[in-house]
């Protein structure tokens, strides 16, 4: 009796699972209609304004570093596979404006030794992430004061546009002119 009850309940369960699979829809007149395809992901161009980042001291297995975040200024979504993410830093305190594409290594001359720092950025679903580390001493925090006045900007463009433009992406003035930002 238990075997019959088990077989019956198993058969009913399998029948209900099979009937729930998604297949093409049949409508009156024996016309087969496939479900509509998802809408294509739009190619968008996003450029932030220049912004400052508050830097916090962080530590993990790789060493110590400074980290900062900036929320996206728009809720516009984009597909990372179809877009390129660029980030620039405006290094203040110079005679002329200095802009660099990230990631970047910067030299800060010191009294006795020169210090090299790495500035890298990434973008996650909520915004821009900045990481500054000491290149040759991963256990020494970079001095946050050296980076306090720096400004940052992210630019997200379609990969097709990036590939079609023959420009120097390291030269911010050329990029700004080409993208009209």
HELIX and SHEET records of a PDB file:
HELIX    1   1 UNK A    2  UNK A   19  1                                  18    
HELIX    2   2 UNK A  144  UNK A  147  5                                   4    
HELIX    3   3 UNK A  159  UNK A  164  1                                   6    
HELIX    4   4 UNK A  172  UNK A  179  1                                   8    
SHEET    1   A 2 UNK A  25  UNK A  27  0                                        
SHEET    2   A 2 UNK A  31  UNK A  33 -1                                        
SHEET    1   B 4 UNK A  46  UNK A  47  0                                        
SHEET    2   B 4 UNK A 151  UNK A 158 -1                                        
SHEET    3   B 4 UNK A  83  UNK A  91 -1                                        
SHEET    4   B 4 UNK A  98  UNK A 101 -1                                        
SHEET    1   C 5 UNK A  56  UNK A  60  0                                        
SHEET    2   C 5 UNK A  63  UNK A  71 -1                                        
SHEET    3   C 5 UNK A 127  UNK A 134 -1                                        
SHEET    4   C 5 UNK A 115  UNK A 124 -1                                        
SHEET    5   C 5 UNK A 104  UNK A 108 -1                                        
END                                                                             
